[in-house]
């Protein structure tokens, strides 16, 4: 598609790819297992929902070194799930204070378990 879009210029352009693939969600991964009890303790009835969010993180550097990286958080019930994607990785990037508080509780609990 890119060659088609470039037309006559296609042969004059060199295209490199960093080939950074995404990390697939592994339901049995240790990080997923550690997050489970903590998200339920912080927000009763909550669930881990694997999803893809378009944007960039530093996880690609960890994957290049052979590690697995996941982003996770607890989101406030005040904001609809569908509205979170519009809040991240764009103009006026933001997060509501309740989600920040809940995610901090979750990340700290998981970090304490990993370091114990």
N, C-alpha and C positions, 0 to 999 in steps of 0.2 A: 504494500500500500504506500509505503514511503517512497519507493522507487517510482511508482506511478505518479505520486504527487510532485516529485522533483522533475519529472519529465527528462528533458535534454540535459539537465544538470546532474542527473543521478550518477554518472560515471566520474564526475569531478568531486563528489562528496564522499568522504570516508566516515562511516558510522561505526562507533564503538559502543559496546554495551558493557555495563559493569556486572551483568548477569547475577544480580542479587535477588534470589528467589525468596519467597515468603516462608515463614515457619508454619507448617501445618499444625493444626490443633490436635494434640495427643491427649485424649481423655484420661489416660493412665499416667501422665507425666507427674513427677513429684510436685511441681509448682501448682498444678491443678488440684492435687490432693491436699496440699497445705492450705490453699485459699478456701476450699470448701467449708470447713467448720467455722472459719473466721467470718466469712461473709454472712453465714446464717446466724452467727452470734450477734453481729452488728445490726443486721436488718432481718428480722424474723420473716420467714417465707421467701427470702430472696433465692435466686438461682443463678448459676454461672451459665451464660449464654454465649457460645462461640459466635463471633461475628467478624467481619472484615471491615476495617475503617480505612478509607483511602487517605494517604498522607505519608509522612516519612518520620522515622525515628532512628536512634542510634543502634537499634537492634541489628541492623545489617552488618555492623562491624563485629558484633558478637557471633553472628552466624558464620561469618568468614573464618572465625577462630574455632569453629566447631561446636559452639554453644547453641542452646535454644533460648529464645526470648519471647516472652508474652507480655502484652500490656493488659492490665485489668484494673478495674475500679468498681466502686459501688456508687450508683447514681441515685440522686434524690428522687423521691416520688413526685416532687413538685414539677418536674420537667418530663414531658412525654418522651419515651424511648426514641421515637422518630426524630425528635428535635435535637438530640445530642450530636448527630452527624454534622449538622449545620453549625455547631458551636466550635468544632475542632478543625485545625489545619486550614485555616482560611482567614479572610479579613475579619477583624474584630474577634479573634480567637478568645474564648472565655470558658469558664466553668462556674457553676453556681457554688456558693459557699457550703451548702449542705453536702453536695457531692464531694467537695474537697475534704470536708471533715470526715465523711464516711470512708473515703478512699484512703486517707491517712491512717485511720484506725486499722483498716484491712492490711495495708502495706507494712505497718509497724508489727502487727501480729505475725504475719508471714515471715518477716525478717527475723523476729525473735525465735521463731521455730527453726528457721534455717541455721541460725547461729548457735542454737542451744547444743 
